[in-house]
Amino acid sequence: MVCDRCISAVKTELTSLGAQVVEIKLGKVVIKDPKHKITLQSIENALMKHDFELIIDDDTKIIEAIKAVLVEIISDLPIEMTTNLSATLAHKLQKDYTYLSKLFSNTLEITIEKYFILLKIEKTKELIQTGQLNFTQISYDLGYSSVNYLSNQFKQITGMSMSAYKKLSNWNRKPLDKIL
């Protein structure tokens, strides 16, 4: 779940099953089932209507938690991290970063850092599309040291410059939760 609409959709589906939603946030839902009639299968079916999935496997939970932390960082602009990404993840997830990094890389065949860059590029596309910020402001808000650094990364990943992307009539964006 990345946005308020996603959270609302999940809450609506779970409530329609008879669950009491105790807590709902990015990547996590806590419910009460007072009548003990809700099955995991019914929850999975309800979530699948919106292209969500129920995560039970511990490794998958950790990987999804990593993704959720990274999306949370990207969603709150400007990015103001007082520690580096590895320390932030280790602290938030209460796990050794080496373990997190190996699990993520071995499972998804991409490093956490490269995944974070992909998220930043998608966020750049979103910010270009809204037209509220210029390229320099976008690079600053996303934590880049210069607009040139962002521009080079953007072109390397998308195959086009930010200016060329801005001129497109059909923006090709992916939801942040569908990057991998």
Buried (B, 14 or more C-beta within 10 A) or exposed (E): BBBEEBBEBBBEBBEEBBBEBEEBEBBEBEBEBEEEEBEEEBBEEBBEEBEBEEBEEEEEEBBBBBBBBBBBBBBEBEBEEEEEBBEBBBEBBEBEBEEBBEBBBEEBEBEBEEBBBBBBBBBBBBBBEEEEBEBEBBBBBBBBEEBEEBBEBBBEBBEEBBEEBBEEEEEEBEEBBEBB
